[in-house]
């Protein structure tokens, strides 16, 4: 696949690597006994992937992993986790970008 490209681009390699990582995680969820810590880490990784439109080719596999971990997409637990992740990311963006802007000099003459 890479040898057929005239100019090297890491995009296809990264896409393939991400696909392989998601498949491995899916297998680990099936084979590995569920522990709260592992579930928490996997949910923290997979929810942003499931919510990101860039990963359309992985949505079905990621949804399968998420259903095994937290239940169906229409369950309350799934919706709670999705809402929490979206709100926490929005909060991070707002607080990181909301540096105080000084328009006036605040010195008293």
Secondary structure, 3 states (H helix, E strand, C coil): CHHHCCCCCHHHHHHHHHHHHHHHHHHHHHHCCCCHHHHHHHHHHHHHHHHCHHHHHHHHHHHHHHHHHHCCCCCHHHHHHHHHHHHHHHHHHHHHHCCCCCCCCCCCC
